[in-house]
Amino acid sequence: MFTLDRMYVNGEYIEPQGKEIQRLINPATQKVIGQVVLGNEEDARLAIAAAKEAFATFSRTSVEERSEMLQRLHDAVLANMDAMAEANIMEYGAPTKSAIGRVKLAAANFLDTKQALDNFEFVRYIASAKVVSEPAGVVGIITPWNASYSQITAKLAAAIAAGCTVVIKPSELSALQTERITEAFHHAGLPKGVINVVNGYGHTVGAEFTRNPDVALISFTGSTRVGKEILKGAAETLKRVTLELGGKSPNIILDDVDYTKVIPVAVAQGFMNNGQACVAGTRLLVPEHRLQEVKQLAQSAIGAVKIGNPWEEDTVLGPIVTEKQFLNVQRYIQTGIDEGAELVTGGTGRPAGLEHGYFVKPTLFVNVTEDMTIAREEIFGPVLVVLTYKTVEEAIAIANNTNYGLGAYVHSTDLDQANRVASRIAAGVVSINGASPEMKAPFGGYKQSGLGREYGEYGIAECLETKTITGHGMQ
């Protein structure tokens, strides 16, 4: 068993002043694999001070210098791929193929942002005015446990490109992954104080980020509940806030597609990252007269999904991240049964042969109504709910009948119709016919799914302030 008892501040590993211990548990075995010593408010203030001091110089670096740093960060992450993937499997329970993909995505975020930086206009002229985009200051980055690597690098890359320094508070449940990615950052050799990393709880380290006047911007990904708390806390210093929050994404299957091909795709879209994804298409909307066909096809597709040991190459679904989250998903499944939804496959308890570990049965509910809890609340597990519609207009209305608005999916052979439907869904990202996400394009949500956008030039812009200069002889 290992102990992680250091944080990364001002280019060095130092011992935290905090003394609280967080156990780290392998979710596939339920065995304790290590522990992390958590930082406290004083540790957060030390990291913020280092970032503030470094900002004075780093904010004046050239685009070329920052572009080269993004390249070095990309290279350093890829160089540490094996260790990072192993940590993702051990600590999070990600299947092997997914873990490798996550590291590659984390590295690619730096190159995507580098490309956006190389084409970004920091100076524009509007009529007689010179309009300058300048780095906002210290960015406080707070990330979740379900996508630790990619969330950290997407936010970090944007901040670096803009000329901002950062303090990062990853999830305390991702401490081993944090250790591995911090090693990569250190090897990239950026100036001291540009990147600072503190493990800790949200109510200590995260709260200090939020209230500290030396932090100019909070970039947070996580639950809608915590996002609202951060927004309230940031109001005292009027700091900028970008929030990527929860979702209950609809997946509209129109009547003209080949259901034998589309339903397995829809199941995969609902079960991405074991359902522990804010953009998972967990609400499947199908024509009422095709419900029986959908039941059979979805049940068959779910039956073909291998759940189990994340180290095995063909595993698709690993365990849920923690016992708390496992029990929460179990509660939602039981609630669906209690409220009268029809359970087609799955249900409460562990899958056969997986008595140890936080494994959840991939679950399908049909005859779900819009007022049911499982149709309204984010479950964050492999639970797919099927609602039916009579007309396309009704499908759009059902899709938008949610407090969330992060992602959505549409399937149709008529691309004009698919685009018309997509244009009417209140969501920040819509995928048509299984299209992969474009990581260079903006990502974010409508309604209670968040504020602001990440990735590419939009992510850089969130880290900038705008200054207008007028005057004779201006250059």
C-alpha positions in Angstrom: 0.0 0.0 0.0 1.3 3.4 -0.9 1.0 6.9 0.7 0.8 10.1 -1.4 2.0 12.8 0.9 3.1 15.7 -1.3 1.7 18.5 -3.3 3.1 20.4 -6.2 3.7 24.1 -5.6 6.1 26.6 -7.4 7.7 23.9 -9.4 8.5 21.7 -6.4 7.0 18.8 -4.4 6.4 19.8 -0.9 4.7 18.3 2.2 1.1 19.6 2.7 0.2 21.3 6.0 -3.1 19.4 6.0 -3.2 16.2 7.9 -6.5 14.5 6.9 -6.1 11.1 5.2 -8.2 9.8 2.3 -8.1 6.1 1.7 -7.9 5.0 -2.0 -9.9 1.9 -2.9 -9.7 -0.2 -6.0 -13.4 -0.2 -7.1 -13.0 -3.6 -8.9 -11.8 -5.4 -5.7 -13.0 -3.1 -2.9 -9.4 -3.4 -1.5 -7.5 -0.4 -0.1 -4.6 0.3 -2.4 -3.2 3.4 -0.8 -3.9 6.7 0.9 -3.4 10.4 0.3 -2.6 13.2 2.7 -5.0 16.0 1.9 -4.1 19.7 1.8 -6.1 22.4 3.6 -6.9 26.0 3.2 -3.4 27.1 4.1 -2.0 24.8 1.4 -4.4 26.3 -1.1 -3.3 29.8 -0.1 0.3 28.9 -0.6 -0.4 27.5 -4.1 -2.4 30.6 -5.0 0.4 32.8 -3.9 2.9 30.9 -6.0 0.6 31.2 -9.1 0.0 34.9 -8.5 3.8 35.6 -8.3 4.4 33.6 -11.5 1.6 35.3 -13.3 3.5 38.6 -13.3 6.1 37.2 -15.6 4.1 34.4 -17.4 1.4 36.8 -18.5 4.0 38.6 -20.6 5.2 35.5 -22.5 4.7 35.4 -26.3 2.3 33.2 -28.2 5.3 31.3 -29.6 6.6 30.5 -26.1 3.3 29.3 -24.8 2.7 27.3 -28.0 6.0 25.5 -27.4 5.0 24.8 -23.8 1.8 23.2 -24.9 3.8 20.9 -27.2 6.0 20.0 -24.2 3.0 19.2 -22.0 1.6 17.0 -24.8 4.8 15.1 -25.1 5.3 14.7 -21.4 1.8 13.2 -20.9 2.3 10.7 -23.7 5.7 9.7 -22.3 4.0 8.8 -19.0 1.1 7.0 -20.7 1.7 3.5 -19.2 1.8 4.8 -15.6 -1.2 7.1 -16.1 -3.3 4.3 -17.7 -2.5 1.9 -14.9 -3.5 4.5 -12.3 -6.8 5.0 -14.2 -7.6 1.3 -14.1 -6.6 0.7 -10.5 -8.2 3.8 -9.0 -11.2 4.4 -11.2 -11.9 1.0 -12.6 -11.7 2.0 -16.3 -11.4 -0.8 -18.8 -7.9 -1.0 -20.3 -8.8 0.2 -23.7 -10.7 3.2 -22.2 -7.8 4.0 -19.9 -5.3 4.2 -22.8 -7.8 6.3 -24.7 -8.2 8.7 -21.8 -4.5 9.4 -21.7 -4.3 10.0 -25.4 -7.3 12.4 -25.2 -5.6 14.2 -22.3 -2.5 14.7 -24.4 -4.4 15.7 -27.5 -6.1 18.5 -25.6 -2.7 20.3 -25.5 -2.2 20.0 -29.3 -5.8 21.0 -30.1 -5.4 24.1 -27.9 -2.0 24.8 -29.5 -3.6 24.9 -32.9 -6.3 27.3 -31.6 -3.6 29.5 -29.9 -1.6 29.7 -33.2 -4.7 31.2 -34.9 -6.1 33.3 -32.1 -6.4 37.0 -32.5 -5.3 38.7 -29.3 -5.5 42.2 -30.9 -8.3 43.4 -33.1 -9.3 46.8 -34.4 -12.9 48.0 -34.3 -13.4 51.4 -35.9 -11.0 53.7 -34.1 -10.4 51.4 -31.2 -7.7 48.8 -30.5 -9.2 45.8 -28.7 -6.8 43.7 -26.7 -7.4 40.3 -25.1 -5.3 39.9 -22.0 -4.9 37.0 -19.5 -7.4 37.2 -16.7 -5.0 36.1 -13.9 -4.8 33.0 -11.7 -7.2 30.3 -12.7 -8.6 27.9 -10.1 -9.3 24.5 -11.7 -11.6 22.1 -9.9 -12.1 18.7 -11.6 -14.2 15.6 -11.0 -13.3 11.9 -10.6 -15.1 10.6 -13.8 -12.6 12.1 -16.3 -9.7 13.4 -14.3 -7.0 13.5 -16.9 -9.0 15.0 -19.8 -10.7 17.6 -17.6 -7.5 18.8 -16.1 -5.7 19.1 -19.4 -8.5 20.8 -21.2 -8.7 23.5 -18.6 -5.0 23.8 -18.1 -4.3 24.0 -21.8 -6.7 26.9 -22.2 -5.2 28.8 -19.3 -1.6 28.3 -20.5 -2.6 29.4 -24.0 -4.2 32.6 -22.6 -1.1 33.4 -20.4 -2.7 32.4 -17.1 -1.2 30.5 -14.2 -3.2 27.8 -12.4 -4.0 26.1 -9.2 -5.6 22.7 -9.6 -7.7 20.8 -7.2 -8.6 17.4 -8.7 -11.0 15.1 -7.0 -9.6 13.6 -3.8 -10.8 10.2 -5.2 -8.3 10.6 -8.1 -5.1 11.2 -6.1 -3.1 8.4 -7.8 -4.1 9.7 -11.2 -3.2 13.2 -10.0 0.2 12.0 -8.9 0.9 10.6 -12.3 -0.2 13.5 -14.4 1.6 15.9 -12.1 4.8 14.0 -12.8 4.2 14.7 -16.5 3.7 18.4 -15.8 6.9 18.5 -13.8 8.9 16.9 -16.6 7.5 19.3 -19.1 9.7 22.0 -17.4 7.4 25.0 -17.4 8.4 28.1 -15.3 8.0 27.7 -11.6 4.5 28.6 -10.2 2.7 28.3 -13.5 1.1 24.9 -12.6 0.3 24.2 -8.9 -1.6 21.1 -7.7 -3.2 20.6 -4.3 -5.2 17.5 -3.3 -8.0 18.3 -0.9 -11.7 18.4 -0.3 -14.1 20.8 -2.0 -15.1 22.4 1.3 -11.5 23.2 2.2 -9.2 23.6 -0.8 -12.0 24.2 -3.3 -13.7 26.8 -1.1 -10.5 28.7 -0.7 -10.1 28.8 -4.5 -13.6 30.2 -4.7 -13.3 32.9 -2.1 -9.7 34.0 -2.5 -9.5 37.4 -4.2 -6.2 36.4 -5.9 -8.0 33.9 -8.0 -9.5 35.6 -11.1 -11.5 32.6 -12.6 -12.9 29.3 -11.4 -13.1 26.6 -14.0 -15.2 23.8 -12.5 -16.6 20.5 -13.8 -18.9 18.5 -11.5 -22.4 18.3 -10.2 -25.0 21.0 -10.6 -25.4 21.3 -6.9 -21.7 22.0 -6.3 -21.6 24.4 -9.3 -24.4 26.5 -7.7 -22.4 26.7 -4.4 -19.3 27.8 -6.3 -21.3 30.4 -8.2 -22.6 31.8 -4.9 -19.2 31.8 -3.3 -17.5 33.5 -6.2 -20.0 36.4 -6.1 -18.3 37.9 -3.1 -15.2 38.7 -5.2 -17.0 38.9 -8.5 -14.6 36.4 -10.0 -15.3 34.8 -13.3 -16.8 31.3 -13.3 -17.1 28.6 -16.0 -19.2 25.6 -15.0 -19.7 22.3 -16.8 -22.3 20.5 -14.8 -24.8 17.6 -14.9 -26.9 16.3 -17.7 -29.8 14.1 -18.6 -29.2 13.8 -22.3 -32.0 12.8 -24.7 -31.4 10.4 -27.6 -34.1 10.8 -30.2 -34.5 7.9 -32.6 -36.6 8.9 -35.5 -38.8 6.4 -37.3 -36.8 6.2 -40.6 -33.6 4.5 -39.4 -32.6 0.9 -39.3 -33.2 0.0 -35.7 -31.1 -3.1 -35.8 -28.1 -0.8 -36.4 -29.1 2.2 -34.4 -30.3 0.7 -31.1 -26.9 -0.8 -30.3 -25.3 2.6 -30.9 -27.8 4.2 -28.7 -27.1 1.7 -25.9 -23.4 2.5 -26.2 -24.1 6.3 -26.1 -26.1 5.7 -22.9 -23.5 3.5 -21.2 -20.4 5.6 -22.2 -17.9 5.6 -19.3 -20.2 3.2 -17.5 -22.9 5.8 -17.5 -20.6 8.0 -15.4 -20.6 10.8 -18.0 -22.5 14.0 -18.0 -23.2 13.7 -21.7 -24.3 10.1 -21.7 -27.5 9.6 -23.7 -29.5 8.1 -20.9 -33.0 9.1 -22.1 -33.9 7.1 -25.2 -36.9 8.6 -27.1 -38.5 6.2 -29.6 -41.7 6.1 -31.6 -44.5 4.6 -29.5 -45.4 1.9 -32.1 -41.8 0.6 -32.2 -41.4 0.1 -28.4 -41.5 -3.7 -28.5 -38.9 -3.8 -31.2 -36.7 -1.4 -29.2 -37.1 -3.5 -26.1 -35.9 -6.6 -27.8 -33.0 -4.9 -29.6 -31.8 -3.0 -26.6 -32.0 -6.0 -24.3 -29.9 -8.0 -26.9 -27.4 -5.2 -27.2 -27.0 -4.9 -23.4 -26.6 -8.6 -23.1 -23.6 -8.5 -25.4 -21.8 -5.9 -23.2 -19.1 -7.5 -21.2 -18.9 -6.2 -17.6 -16.1 -7.2 -15.3 -12.4 -7.1 -14.7 -11.1 -3.9 -16.2 -7.7 -5.4 -16.9 -9.2 -7.8 -19.5 -9.0 -6.4 -23.1 -12.6 -7.1 -24.0 -14.2 -5.6 -20.9 -16.6 -2.7 -21.8 -18.0 -1.8 -18.4 -15.9 -1.8 -15.2 -17.1 -1.0 -11.7 -18.7 2.2 -10.4 -16.2 4.4 -8.8 -17.1 4.1 -5.1 -19.4 2.3 -2.7 -21.3 5.6 -2.2 -21.9 5.9 -5.9 -22.7 2.2 -6.2 -25.4 2.6 -3.5 -26.8 5.7 -5.2 -27.2 3.9 -8.5 -28.9 1.0 -6.7 -31.3 3.5 -5.1 -32.2 4.9 -8.4 -32.9 1.5 -9.9 -35.1 0.6 -7.0 -36.9 3.9 -7.3 -37.6 3.2 -11.0 -39.2 -0.1 -10.0 -41.2 1.4 -7.2 -42.5 4.2 -9.4 -43.8 1.7 -12.0 -41.3 1.6 -14.8 -41.0 -1.7 -16.5 -37.6 -3.3 -15.8 -36.5 -5.2 -19.0 -33.0 -6.2 -17.9 -30.6 -5.5 -15.1 -31.9 -4.4 -11.8 -30.6 -4.1 -8.3 -27.6 -6.0 -7.0 -24.4 -7.1 -8.6 -24.0 -9.0 -11.9 -23.6 -12.8 -11.5 -20.1 -13.8 -10.8 -19.1 -10.3 -9.6 -19.8 -10.5 -5.9 -16.8 -8.2 -5.1 -16.3 -4.8 -6.4 -18.8 -2.0 -7.2 -20.3 -3.6 -10.3 -23.7 -2.5 -11.4 -26.0 -4.6 -13.7 -26.5 -2.7 -17.0 -30.1 -1.8 -16.6 -32.9 -1.0 -19.1 -36.3 0.5 -18.2 -39.2 1.0 -20.6 -42.7 2.5 -20.1 -41.0 5.4 -18.4 -43.0 8.6 -18.0 -41.6 12.1 -17.9 -42.6 12.6 -14.2 -40.6 9.6 -13.0 -37.4 10.2 -11.0 -35.3 8.1 -13.3 -36.4 10.3 -16.3 -35.6 13.5 -14.5 -32.5 13.0 -12.4 -29.0 12.2 -13.4 -28.2 8.7 -12.2 -24.5 8.5 -13.2 -24.5 4.8 -13.8 -25.3 2.2 -16.6 -29.1 2.8 -16.5 -31.0 3.6 -19.7 -34.6 4.7 -19.7 -36.9 4.6 -22.7 -39.7 7.1 -23.3 -42.1 7.0 -26.2 -43.5 9.7 -28.5 -46.2 9.9 -31.1 -44.9 12.8 -33.3 -41.5 14.5 -33.8 -42.9 17.6 -32.2 -43.7 15.6 -29.1 -40.2 14.0 -29.1 -38.6 17.5 -29.1 -40.9 18.6 -26.3 -39.9 15.5 -24.2 -36.2 16.1 -25.0 -36.4 19.7 -23.7 -38.5 18.8 -20.6 -35.5 18.8 -18.3 -33.6 21.2 -16.1 -30.4 20.1 -18.0 -29.1 20.9 -21.4 -25.6 19.6 -21.9 -25.8 16.9 -24.7 -28.3 15.4 -27.1 -28.4 12.8 -29.8 -30.5 12.4 -33.0 -30.7 9.5 -35.4 -32.4 9.9 -38.8 -31.6 9.0 -42.4 -33.0 12.4 -43.4 -30.2 14.8 -42.6 -32.3 17.8 -43.1 -34.8 16.6 -40.6 -32.1 15.6 -38.2 -30.6 19.0 -38.3 -34.0 20.6 -37.8 -34.5 18.5 -34.7 -31.0 19.3 -33.5 -31.6 23.0 -33.9 -34.6 22.9 -31.6 -33.0 20.9 -28.7 -31.9 23.1 -25.9 -28.5 21.6 -25.4 -24.9 22.7 -25.9 -23.7 19.7 -27.9 -25.8 17.6 -30.3 -24.5 14.5 -32.1 -26.3 13.3 -35.3 -26.1 9.7 -36.3 -23.4 8.7 -33.9 -20.9 11.4 -34.9 -17.9 11.6 -32.6 -17.4 14.7 -30.5 -15.2 17.4 -32.0 -12.7 18.3 -29.3 -11.7 21.5 -31.1 -15.2 22.9 -31.0 -16.9 24.5 -27.9 -18.3 22.3 -25.2 -20.8 23.4 -22.5 -24.4 23.4 -21.5 -27.7 25.3 -21.5 -29.8 25.8 -18.4 -28.6 24.0 -15.3 -25.9 22.2 -17.2 -23.5 25.1 -16.9 -22.1 28.5 -17.9 -19.4 29.2 -20.5 -17.6 27.0 -22.9 -14.4 24.9 -23.0 -12.1 23.6 -25.7 -10.4 25.4 -28.7 -10.6 29.1 -29.1 -13.7 29.3 -26.9 -11.8 27.8 -24.0 -9.0 30.3 -24.4 -11.4 33.2 -24.6 -12.9 32.2 -21.2 -9.5 32.9 -19.7 -9.1 36.4 -21.1 -10.2 39.9 -20.2 -10.9 42.4 -22.9 -9.4 45.9 -23.0 -10.4 48.7 -25.4 -7.7 51.4 -26.2 -8.4 54.6 -28.1 -6.1 57.5 -28.8 -4.1 59.4 -31.4 -1.1 57.6 -32.8 -2.3 54.3 -31.5 -0.5 51.1 -32.6 
